[in-house]
Amino acid sequence: MRDWDTFNAGVIEEFRANNGVVKGRGALLLLTTTGARSGLPRVAPLVFTRDGDDIVIIASKGGEPTHPDWYYNLVTRSEVTVELGSEQFRARARVTDGDERTRLYDAMAAEMPFFAEYQRKAERTIPLVVLERLP
C-alpha cells in the first residue's frame, strides 16, 4: 500500500510553488477538508473534471479497499476549500448517487481510463463527489 501522506506532501508543495502546475500530472486541484475527528485542516491533491460550473472529484484511493480520509471528512463537514491554479474558493461537497453518479463516473473514466480499472478492482462502490462553488 502507498504512503499517501508522503506522496501527497510532495505534490502539494509543487502545486503551491508553481501556481497549480505539477509536472507530469493532468489537471489538479487541492481540496482542503476539516478533519472529521481532529477538526484540523487536511489537504489532498486530486484530479478533477467539470460538469458545467461544478467540479467533479472521485474518492478512488487508487482502487484500495477503503475510501480516502478526505472523503470521510467532507461527508462529516461538506464545506470545503478548493485551490485551483492560483485561485482559492469555498465550495459545498455533495456525494452523488444513482444515474448522476453513473453519468459522471463514466465521463471521468472516459477521460482517465484508470478510474474504470480502479472500480473493477475495488470491492466497494467508489464515491463520486460534486463540488459546488459557494458565493
C-alpha angles and dihedrals in degrees: 000000000000122000094238096185093057093042093048095047092064093046092049092050093050092045093054094042092053104038094257100321118125115181114243094013131104124228109332136182132187115235118200115197131174113250110255092220104019100041087220125130114264123193126205128179111223139176114235146183131204133243105191106301093343128092119227123209131175129220094216103134087198091299093298118157095257134055117253117264092246089063093058089047095055093044087058095041114018097191109094140166121240126201112198113175104313093333123099125191144157120253140177116237119219124185111222129219142176120010093351092056092047093049094047095042092050091049092050093046090050089058095038109025093189088076090064088053092049090054092048093054098038119093090211137061105262109230121235117206131200118209113208115196114239120222 
